[in-house]
């Protein structure tokens, strides 16, 4: 059968033999392209899962290095100021690292007295806490009694075995002092690794950025890498400076409230509020619990125990829901729901430090996606 010739300028009808003959040939490249995209997404997903699994398994190494990388971006403007003062780069990096050591070391020395005092009072305060919790939990106990009555009527299979297993687990657990000492050594080792990595990252200067620019194929890609790096550096510096400033106000206000309420040790309570505010969502929640327990131990009558925690909530709401979002609105337009999910996910991955890094990591991801054209839909999804 001879081939059908379609005159130039004419169009074949959808149901004509010409359209039927041309259809499979045109559809095949499109199908292959879709298959290639699906394959890329699938491989990328597997790679992402593998990276997360490796990061979880090697958290003791990955987390300090990642934290040092973020701190390097944050302190890069400070390093440039010191370099403009004609200081050698190793000396400037050493000054930054030693300043961090002096800051946290001095803070630990100042707080050692109040913390040791509370620890020494712990044997006397535990019975008081138990007594007050018993008063507060009496309605809950009444409800538990009603539930127990229902369970006696229709017992739940396996309930007794679970309670027995829990009791055995509590009895055979590691002593509290040993667990605290182990945690202290873990934190100290991670801090040392972070500081060493931070020093070498600061000393290396722009070496990694220059190497990355050199391997980019064209001028557009080279410029894109420089712009992404500069935007990440600027935004993280502004973020940390703003958060630190607002956390300082929260710490001062909380210390003043603690002193006015009669908790004592305003420096201790202000520092606790200052540090906890670096951890979104989880930090303020822990702060409410801490101030409520401190109120139970210290204040009379019983209703006064709620005052420090309530005032702390008001301070946090005023700062976290109004002032800080207003200051960061231009640079950090990140979806709050994704921030919350990120905080819980990275806390599960890496603990408290992971929760602290959740927002910077999300912001870095958004900046990179906004600058790379194929990833712009992801950046739009992350945005507010």
C-alpha positions as CSV (number, residue, x, y, z in Angstrom):
1,X,0.0,0.0,0.0
2,X,1.6,3.4,-1.0
3,X,2.2,6.0,1.6
4,X,-0.4,8.6,2.0
5,X,0.9,12.1,1.2
6,X,-0.5,15.0,3.1
7,X,-0.3,18.3,1.2
8,X,1.8,21.0,2.8
9,X,-0.2,23.4,4.9
10,X,-3.1,21.0,5.4
11,X,-3.9,19.3,8.7
12,X,-5.0,15.7,9.1
13,X,-8.2,15.0,10.9
14,X,-7.9,13.2,14.3
15,X,-9.6,10.1,13.0
16,X,-7.8,10.0,9.6
17,X,-5.3,7.2,8.8
18,X,-2.5,9.8,8.7
19,X,-3.2,10.8,12.3
20,X,-3.4,7.2,13.3
21,X,-0.1,6.4,11.6
22,X,1.7,9.4,13.2
23,X,0.4,8.9,16.7
24,X,2.6,6.0,18.0
25,X,5.7,7.6,16.7
26,X,5.0,10.9,18.4
27,X,3.9,9.4,21.6
28,X,6.9,7.2,22.1
29,X,9.4,10.0,22.9
30,X,6.9,11.6,25.3
31,X,6.4,8.2,27.1
32,X,10.2,7.8,27.3
33,X,10.5,11.3,28.8
34,X,7.9,10.6,31.4
35,X,9.6,7.3,32.3
36,X,12.9,9.0,32.6
37,X,11.4,11.6,35.0
38,X,9.8,8.9,37.1
39,X,13.1,7.0,37.2
40,X,14.9,10.2,38.3
41,X,12.3,10.8,41.0
42,X,12.5,7.2,42.2
43,X,16.3,7.2,42.3
44,X,16.4,10.6,44.0
45,X,14.0,9.3,46.7
46,X,16.1,6.2,47.3
47,X,19.2,8.4,47.5
48,X,17.5,10.7,50.0
49,X,16.4,7.8,52.2
50,X,19.9,6.4,52.1
51,X,21.4,9.8,53.1
52,X,18.9,10.1,56.0
53,X,19.6,6.6,57.2
54,X,23.4,7.2,57.1
55,X,23.0,10.5,58.9
56,X,20.9,8.8,61.6
57,X,23.5,6.0,62.0
58,X,26.5,8.4,62.0
59,X,24.9,11.2,64.0
60,X,27.9,11.5,66.3
61,X,30.0,12.6,63.3
62,X,27.5,14.1,60.9
63,X,25.8,16.3,63.4
64,X,28.8,18.2,64.7
65,X,30.1,18.7,61.2
66,X,26.7,20.0,60.0
67,X,26.5,22.3,63.0
68,X,30.0,23.6,62.3
69,X,29.0,24.2,58.6
70,X,26.0,26.3,59.7
71,X,28.1,28.2,62.3
72,X,30.7,28.8,59.6
73,X,28.1,30.5,57.4
74,X,26.8,32.5,60.4
75,X,30.2,33.8,61.5
76,X,31.6,34.4,58.0
77,X,30.7,38.1,58.2
78,X,32.4,38.4,61.6
79,X,35.5,36.8,60.1
80,X,35.6,39.3,57.3
81,X,35.5,42.2,59.8
82,X,38.5,40.7,61.6
83,X,40.3,40.2,58.3
84,X,39.7,43.9,57.4
85,X,41.5,44.7,60.6
86,X,44.5,43.0,59.0
87,X,44.5,40.0,61.3
88,X,45.8,36.7,59.9
89,X,43.0,34.4,58.9
90,X,44.0,31.6,61.4
91,X,44.2,34.1,64.2
92,X,40.8,35.5,63.3
93,X,39.3,32.0,63.2
94,X,40.9,31.2,66.6
95,X,39.4,34.4,68.1
96,X,35.9,33.4,67.0
97,X,36.2,29.9,68.4
98,X,37.8,31.0,71.7
99,X,35.1,33.6,72.1
100,X,32.4,30.9,71.8
101,X,34.3,28.8,74.4
102,X,34.7,31.7,76.7
103,X,31.0,32.6,76.4
104,X,29.6,29.2,77.2
105,X,32.4,28.5,79.8
106,X,31.6,31.7,81.6
107,X,27.9,31.0,81.5
108,X,28.5,27.5,83.0
109,X,30.6,29.0,85.8
110,X,27.9,31.6,86.6
111,X,25.2,29.0,86.7
112,X,27.0,26.3,88.5
113,X,26.1,27.8,91.9
114,X,22.3,28.1,91.4
115,X,22.2,24.7,89.7
116,X,24.1,22.9,92.5
117,X,21.8,24.6,95.0
118,X,18.7,23.2,93.3
119,X,20.3,19.8,93.1
120,X,21.1,19.8,96.8
121,X,17.5,20.8,97.6
122,X,16.1,18.0,95.5
123,X,15.7,15.4,98.3
124,X,13.6,17.9,100.3
125,X,11.6,19.2,97.3
126,X,10.5,15.8,95.9
127,X,8.0,15.1,98.8
128,X,6.6,18.6,98.4
129,X,6.2,18.1,94.6
130,X,4.6,14.7,95.2
131,X,2.1,16.2,97.7
132,X,1.1,19.0,95.4
133,X,0.8,16.8,92.4
134,X,-1.4,14.5,94.4
135,X,-3.7,17.4,95.1
136,X,-3.8,18.4,91.5
137,X,-4.3,14.9,90.2
138,X,-7.2,14.0,92.5
139,X,-9.8,14.6,89.8
140,X,-7.7,12.5,87.4
141,X,-7.5,9.7,90.0
142,X,-11.3,9.8,90.2
143,X,-11.5,9.4,86.5
144,X,-8.9,6.6,86.6
145,X,-11.0,4.8,89.3
146,X,-14.0,4.9,87.0
147,X,-12.0,3.6,84.1
148,X,-10.6,0.8,86.4
149,X,-14.1,-0.1,87.3
150,X,-15.0,-0.4,83.6
151,X,-11.9,-2.5,83.0
152,X,-12.9,-4.8,85.8
153,X,-16.2,-5.4,84.1
154,X,-14.5,-5.9,80.7
155,X,-10.8,-6.6,81.3
156,X,-8.4,-5.7,78.5
157,X,-6.2,-8.7,77.4
158,X,-2.5,-8.2,78.1
159,X,-2.9,-5.2,80.4
160,X,-1.3,-6.8,83.4
161,X,1.7,-8.1,81.4
162,X,2.4,-4.6,80.1
163,X,2.4,-3.1,83.6
164,X,4.7,-5.8,84.8
165,X,7.1,-5.3,81.9
166,X,7.1,-1.6,82.6
167,X,7.9,-2.1,86.2
168,X,10.7,-4.5,85.3
169,X,12.1,-2.0,82.8
170,X,12.1,0.8,85.5
171,X,13.7,-1.5,88.0
172,X,16.5,-2.5,85.7
173,X,17.2,0.9,84.2
174,X,20.5,2.7,84.3
175,X,21.0,4.9,87.4
176,X,20.2,8.6,86.9
177,X,23.7,9.9,87.8
178,X,25.3,7.5,85.3
179,X,22.9,8.5,82.5
180,X,23.6,12.2,83.2
181,X,27.3,11.7,83.2
182,X,27.1,9.8,79.9
183,X,25.1,12.5,78.4
184,X,27.5,15.2,79.6
185,X,30.4,13.4,78.0
186,X,28.5,12.9,74.7
187,X,27.7,16.6,74.6
188,X,31.3,17.6,75.5
189,X,32.6,15.3,72.7
190,X,30.2,16.7,70.2
191,X,31.0,20.3,71.2
192,X,34.8,19.7,70.8
193,X,34.3,18.2,67.3
194,X,32.1,21.1,66.3
195,X,34.6,23.7,67.5
196,X,37.5,21.9,65.7
197,X,35.5,21.6,62.5
198,X,34.4,25.3,62.8
199,X,38.0,26.4,63.1
200,X,39.2,24.6,60.0
201,X,36.1,25.8,58.0
202,X,36.9,29.4,59.0
203,X,40.6,29.0,58.2
204,X,39.9,27.5,54.8
205,X,38.0,30.6,53.9
206,X,36.4,30.5,50.5
207,X,38.3,27.5,49.3
208,X,35.2,25.2,49.0
209,X,33.2,27.9,47.3
210,X,36.0,28.6,44.8
211,X,36.4,24.9,44.0
212,X,32.7,24.6,43.5
213,X,32.6,27.6,41.2
214,X,35.6,26.2,39.2
215,X,33.8,23.0,38.3
216,X,30.6,24.7,37.1
217,X,30.4,24.5,33.3
218,X,29.3,28.0,32.4
219,X,29.2,31.6,33.7
220,X,25.5,31.4,34.5
221,X,26.0,28.4,36.8
222,X,29.1,29.9,38.4
223,X,27.1,33.1,39.2
224,X,24.3,31.0,40.5
225,X,26.5,29.2,43.0
226,X,28.0,32.5,44.2
227,X,24.5,34.1,44.6
228,X,23.1,31.0,46.5
229,X,26.1,31.0,48.9
230,X,25.8,34.8,49.5
231,X,22.1,34.6,50.1
232,X,22.4,31.7,52.5
233,X,25.2,33.5,54.4
234,X,23.3,36.7,54.7
235,X,20.0,35.2,55.7
236,X,21.4,32.9,58.3
237,X,23.4,35.7,59.8
238,X,20.3,37.9,60.0
239,X,18.3,35.0,61.4
240,X,20.8,34.2,64.2
241,X,21.3,37.8,65.1
242,X,17.5,38.4,65.3
243,X,16.8,35.3,67.2
244,X,19.6,35.9,69.7
245,X,18.4,39.5,70.3
246,X,14.8,38.4,70.9
247,X,15.9,35.5,73.1
248,X,17.9,38.0,75.2
249,X,14.8,40.0,75.7
250,X,12.9,36.9,76.6
251,X,15.6,35.9,79.1
252,X,15.6,39.3,80.7
253,X,11.8,39.4,81.0
254,X,11.6,35.9,82.3
255,X,14.4,36.5,84.9
256,X,12.5,39.6,86.1
257,X,9.2,37.7,86.3
258,X,10.9,34.9,88.2
259,X,12.4,37.4,90.7
260,X,9.0,39.2,91.1
261,X,7.2,35.9,91.7
262,X,9.7,34.8,94.3
263,X,11.4,31.9,92.5
264,X,14.9,33.4,93.1
265,X,18.0,33.0,90.9
266,X,16.8,35.3,88.1
267,X,20.1,34.7,86.2
268,X,19.3,30.9,86.1
269,X,15.7,31.3,85.0
270,X,16.6,34.0,82.5
271,X,19.3,31.8,81.0
272,X,17.0,28.8,80.8
273,X,14.4,30.8,78.9
274,X,17.2,32.3,76.7
275,X,18.5,28.9,75.7
276,X,15.2,27.1,75.4
277,X,13.9,29.7,72.9
278,X,16.4,28.5,70.4
279,X,14.5,25.3,70.0
280,X,11.2,26.1,68.2
281,X,8.0,24.6,69.7
282,X,9.8,22.0,71.9
283,X,11.8,24.6,73.9
284,X,9.0,26.8,75.1
285,X,6.9,23.7,75.9
286,X,9.8,22.4,78.1
287,X,10.1,25.9,79.6
288,X,6.4,25.8,80.7
289,X,6.9,22.5,82.5
290,X,10.1,23.7,84.2
291,X,8.6,26.9,85.5
292,X,5.5,25.1,86.6
293,X,7.6,22.6,88.6
294,X,9.6,25.4,90.1
295,X,6.4,27.1,91.1
296,X,5.2,23.9,92.8
297,X,8.4,23.7,94.8
298,X,8.8,27.3,95.8
299,X,5.5,29.2,95.9
300,X,2.5,29.3,98.2
301,X,-0.5,29.0,98.0
302,X,-0.9,26.3,95.4
303,X,-2.5,28.5,92.8
304,X,0.7,30.7,92.7
305,X,2.5,27.8,91.1
306,X,0.7,28.5,87.9
307,X,1.7,32.2,87.8
308,X,5.4,31.8,86.6
309,X,4.4,29.3,83.9
310,X,1.5,31.5,82.8
311,X,3.6,34.7,82.6
312,X,6.3,32.7,80.7
313,X,3.7,31.7,78.2
314,X,2.6,35.3,77.7
315,X,6.2,36.4,77.2
316,X,6.7,33.7,74.6
317,X,3.5,34.5,72.8
318,X,4.3,38.2,72.6
319,X,7.8,37.4,71.2
320,X,7.2,34.3,69.1
321,X,3.9,35.3,67.6
322,X,4.3,39.0,67.0
323,X,7.7,40.6,67.2
324,X,10.0,37.9,65.8
325,X,7.8,37.0,62.8
326,X,7.6,40.7,62.0
327,X,11.4,41.1,62.0
328,X,12.0,38.0,59.9
329,X,9.0,38.4,57.6
330,X,11.1,39.6,54.6
331,X,13.8,37.0,54.7
332,X,12.2,33.9,56.2
333,X,8.9,33.3,54.4
334,X,8.7,29.6,55.4
335,X,5.6,27.6,55.9
336,X,5.0,27.3,59.7
337,X,3.5,23.8,59.2
338,X,6.7,22.6,57.6
339,X,8.7,24.3,60.3
340,X,6.8,22.3,62.9
341,X,7.1,19.1,61.0
342,X,10.9,19.8,60.5
343,X,11.4,20.4,64.2
344,X,9.8,17.1,65.2
345,X,11.5,15.2,62.5
346,X,15.0,16.5,63.1
347,X,14.5,16.2,66.9
348,X,13.8,12.5,66.3
349,X,16.8,12.3,64.1
350,X,19.4,14.2,66.2
351,X,17.8,15.4,69.4
352,X,17.8,19.0,70.6
353,X,20.6,20.1,68.2
354,X,18.6,18.7,65.3
355,X,15.5,20.7,66.5
356,X,17.7,23.9,66.6
357,X,19.0,23.2,63.1
358,X,15.5,22.5,61.7
359,X,14.6,26.1,60.7
360,X,18.1,27.0,59.2
361,X,18.1,23.7,57.2
362,X,14.6,24.4,55.9
363,X,15.6,28.0,55.0
364,X,18.8,26.8,53.2
365,X,16.7,24.3,51.2
366,X,14.2,27.0,50.2
367,X,17.0,29.4,49.0
368,X,18.6,26.7,46.9
369,X,15.3,25.6,45.4
370,X,14.3,29.2,44.6
371,X,17.6,29.8,42.7
372,X,17.6,26.5,40.7
373,X,14.9,26.6,38.0
374,X,13.8,22.9,38.0
375,X,13.5,23.0,41.8
376,X,11.5,26.3,42.0
377,X,8.1,24.4,42.6
378,X,9.7,22.8,45.7
379,X,10.8,26.3,46.9
380,X,7.3,27.6,46.3
381,X,5.8,24.8,48.3
382,X,8.2,25.4,51.2
383,X,7.3,29.1,51.2
384,X,4.6,30.7,53.3
